Amino acid sequence: VSERGGRDRLEALWSRWQRGPGDDERPGLSRAEEHELAAALAADAGLRAELLADERLHGTLAALGRIRQDADGEAFARQFAKRVAAERNPEPFVSAVDRRVRAEEAARRGARARVSRALAFVLLPAAGFALAWLARGPQPASPPAAVSGAAPSPRARAAPGPPAVAVRAPRVPAVAARLTAVAGSALVIEQARRQPAGAGMRLHEGAGVMTVGPGSAATLAFADGTVLELEGDGVLAQLAELPGDGPAGAGKAALLVRGRLRANVAPQPPGSPAVITTPHAEATVLGTRFTLAVEARATRLDVQEGKLRLRKLGGGDPVTVGGAEYALVGEGLDLAPVAKPRGTALLVVGYSSLTSADERVKRRLERLGLEVRVTLAGPPPPDDLRDAAVVVISSTASADTLGIGYRELAVPLVLWEPNLYDELGMTGPERGADLGVATGTGELVIKDPAHALAAGLGGSVAAVALPPPPAGEAGPPRRQPDRWMSYGQPGAHAQVVATWPGRPTRAVIFGYERGAPMVGLPAPARRVGLYLHNRSPNLLTEAGWRLFDAAIVWALDDARR
Amino acid sequence: MSGPRLSPAASEDAEGELRLLERSRRGDAAAFSGLVALHQGRVRAYIAGAISRGDVVDDLAQEVFLGAFRKLDSYKGDAPLGVWLLGIARHKALMFLRGELRRLARESAGSVEAALAPLRLGLLEGDAGEIEQREREIAALQGCLEGLPPGSAGMIADRYFNARSIADIARELGKGEGAVRMSLLRLRQALRACVEARLAREGA
């Protein structure tokens, strides 16, 4: 009876310990009970195997439940497609942008471009018919028969109207630039073939360069002294000479598909600017130094010297971005030049491909005028820390891989990974009491409206706009990861600015002033704990973002002192 | 109780998969998304067998498909695509569990998680040649779910497929939460026995 009773008790403890679908916290096992269960597991290999098999089935059933709700995998596949888009698979993108650029170019140049094309045809003996057609104006006529050496199809013969673009004569591509330096791994892409890049190689019109890996770079030099340097995981494609409007000839064009491009553009002929297109924008330059960086959902332009005209693809007025300014172009961003960064923010995340929530955080930091460097969880990278004004740690950065290097870092920290609070000395160690994650309503209660971290808000604030429960679901909303919020119970010297509704000991916005005693050490610099969790940045209200901004600004104020 | 479809099994799906694969190899991301839709179920279920945290499972599954898309050139077709994907899934899960093991040793020595972590890792490390076996287990589980009596099927569906809380289920059934938890534990034990029996029959 005793053995059976002991087994029943362990199973009961186990069933209470397990988390299920939608659970956000361990169901209540006291510490003593957990130790009892852990000790039994440590002592009994059979029990371990049995309970592990149960956990495996439990996890599989939970996954089947999620899969069942997305029976065709559409939601999962959509999420995947978004992440792939962020990866910027270059080839389909290049052709899509190329088509768009050509169409826009044609529209802008209008009649003059058609005349230029006609003059080109004059030089082609086989294009005599086109010349005749242009001289006569847009009247019905047969297209030239001998441009490609093939007889026109009956359909083409019958089709009236202007000649198609395809009648342009083939020509040997001109040399657009030369590779002057290559570091790390780089490839030249020309006529759909890839070959290792090397210094001295010529890049013809239409060619491109790909650099692979963080330490890789390729430097391209043009005859007029213009230098482009592609860095990191980058693709620069479709190098071309643009037909010039001015007498001095051609400008330049290229597509920056992804990566960072440092440019030092020599003065271009009047009317023939250099045009660099990215997935989000078109930068037009007559001569200047700048850096273009294409990221998952936006392009960032930093101007070191001179001025550029930047236009969002798909419409909108261009803006001029000058020295000591930068601009961001992307979906949902207002295109406007911004004064130079207030410093560098190191954003620590858990996945190399940013989640949509981390991407929003990054963009917000940039809107605050910060240059953002993203790093994966792990020991703090010394190079990135050297000039970091603030370190921002997302909850996607698992505490297990973050290391202990941030504990004594004399740089302000803003974080919403509660599992780090104790390691950093911001709270005690007990999960569920000193720190934790729980299902929230999206509301916070501001306790100290006068504090800078309160962003001028007071009372009850809806910081996260939670989605409504599924149609037909009655009663309290289900527990969902979207609703998770982080909290901590900081020490007496913390400044608690907002708390969990109805739980005044759960601080959801709190900070430590530099030097203030924390748990086990004085704060090496300002520390801020925020209520966010993995997905909540996707759902922040305006007030939620104000509170976020206030946390960053308060942390930065420490760095500037 | 019919379970969700986890993998493309019918021959027409296999042909469709081949077409999608060919297009994906030419860089067609939309085609690869089609493959994702076909295989996401089995990949998520496989990872969930090793890692019980739902949020981690889906994130890792996304990473699996991103990794596969990046190195599709290395897939030679020696094994079915699903098995290749599960190999990547196993690698991702191993990386995660190794990190967990280090974290738990540092932060939570003496906890239940810390006691189980080496076993979870060991189970997966020893699973290298067992991916197809895992597939068979999941297929058998779906068969067993369909064979559950209505009351048991309802409880499993409420808890796992409708994500209802233990408290909700207990209220509806007029039972204590502990009793519901234990009932679910017993149901899982019965399902495991059923899966083992099915696999043994298949083996015979």
Interface residues (C-beta under 8 A of the other chain):
Chain A: E11 A12 W14 S15 R16 W17 Q18 R19 G20 P21 G22 D23 P27 E34 H35 L37 A38 L41 A42 R48 A49 L51 L52 A53 D54 E55 R56 L57 H58 G59 T60 L61 A62 A63 L64 G65 R66 I67 R68 Q69 A71 D72 G73 E74 F76 A77 R78 Q79 F80 A81 R83 V84 A85 E87 N89 E91 P92 Y351 S353 T355 S398 A399 D400 T401 N419 E423 P429 G475 R478 R479 P481 N534
Chain B: G3 P4 R5 L6 G27 D28 A29 A30 F32 S33 G34 V36 A37 L38 Q40 G41 R44 A45 I47 A48 G49 A50 I51 S52 R53 G54 D55 V57 D58 D59 A61 Q62 E63 F65 L66 F69 R70 G99 E100 R102 R103 L104 R106 E107 G110 S111 V112 A114 A115 L116 L119 R120 L123 I138 L141 Q142 I156 R159 Y160 F161 N162 A163 R164 S165 I166 D168 G178 R181 M182 L184 L185 R188 Q189 L191 R192
